[in-house]
């Protein structure tokens, strides 16, 4: 039957043939079914933003998703900044566009890079990422796997300051600490302070430093050979522009007779959506066309890495090199309790099934 | 202090660049600028000092300008005490001067390598001062004239700039940071008026008010572009040209006027009469040369211990003044 199918596909390569035609199985309709199901189910995506205060992260996120994720935001004063440690703030918003629902979670990391001594500044962030993996692993190993919520971080926008000369020691240290856990997309913030030449120089410098320190950033997959030329060209352009240098704004400014989103300066208007002014559109395109890929890489690479490491450690969460025996004991007890609960649940379920299937006898195991 | 009357005497302890001719009066240096670059490695902090010396002449007035740059400041992951090498360097210059001054046979004119002004660049986050800025400014304002500026101001719109500026001013007040021109050093009513004009922030030569323009929002450029037939210093982008000397674009002219055209001498005077004197009194007290009396100044030692809370300071004017003034 394979040969007939093959012959059939060679005769009518890409069009949908009449279902009445003999030899047509119909599984070519699968992608449509997947598409419909996905649209119904909606998409989930978790994006983390990391960078020093004042680099325009919140503005950029609001600009990307045309929303206000931080309606009651209060920027802390100087005294508070001195006291503060890194926080994790996750905001979820449901966006719908043409019937397609996206449940977007943005994880913000206020306090990163603020302190005079930033040595411990990324511990909180790494714990958060690991926690999401841990939770997913736990859910995946559980009994009811139908409604696993995926809160794993699919992508991290790392904001690089345009005021320096490339990566700072903190940037390098942080990216190296998370490049095996999450897809890193480096972004040059507040790009309207750079001339074209400065931008090119900075991008090249950053790429060189990324290579020098063996930092693994997210690489866009090459376009497949069967894609059309436009898509291939777009992918080429995107790849050549990394790291993206962006400007964010949700203010409407009048420029050249029309209203555009931008920033008004005495010397001109920076248009957010003008590709000659900055890479905002490229960043948005990349995010949207590669959302699926970002999720896949998170699942197939980062999560699997985490999972195998975790299971190799024998289910023991080792935080320091010196393992506390008491702690192991406590954890083992907790594990035991969990196992017992699981068994109890399984028994209860089996009982219910028995009761449901066997209408006559309400008692388990007794046969008349 | 008159540059024309400066006699040469390069400090023996400073490593000399091969291009500096050994001992000569400035008058023989010549019209063209002499650019020397000395690199001095700061103490283990991971950043160096770049010291550049240039002699400029304009309309017969010669100025020997020394610019000390601190590339790498604040770039490390742990920036704790990153201000120590800078404080150390400043105090070292005071020390050098003091050593010359207390000699029995001393030169007619003591070579002045003291820091007359420190320009502190605040990054344009748009929020408020960072913890690092506050720590640094608190310490440095007690030993040197500090002029904070909002750097790379071309990344802030005019509203963002004003909001940022007022927040910074609030921060400075809250943390008792007295930047130049310091309110407490206004010697008389004329000074007070003049300086409050600067503090109130209006173009100097245009008068009346210059208040609350500090910190100035500046943009720097070294390239010239053609704008409306004029050749201007600026930064060219796809959406326009930022003209550095255009008051509508940024406040570079205010900074230039303050530093060079109007307050150059005052910066030197305050350094000599106030900061240096404070240092001198502290050192003399430390070495128990002076008996503790009404003139004794309680100043935390500058380089090593950070002051717990920056307190008000008494100022002792020059030794031959008859009266002590307090601020």
Interface residues (C-beta under 8 A of the other chain):
Chain A: X52 X53 X54 X55 X75 X77 X78 X79 X81 X82 X114 X115 X116 X117 X118 X119 X161 X162 X163 X164 X168 X169 X170 X173 X190 X192 X193 X194 X195 X196 X263 X264 X265 X266 X267 X268 X269 X270 X271 X274 X276 X277
Chain B: X75 X76 X77 X78 X79 X80 X123 X124 X125 X126 X127 X128 X129 X130 X131 X132 X134 X135 X151 X152 X154 X155 X157 X158 X167 X171 X174 X175 X235 X236 X237 X238 X239 X240 X241 X242 X243 X248 X249
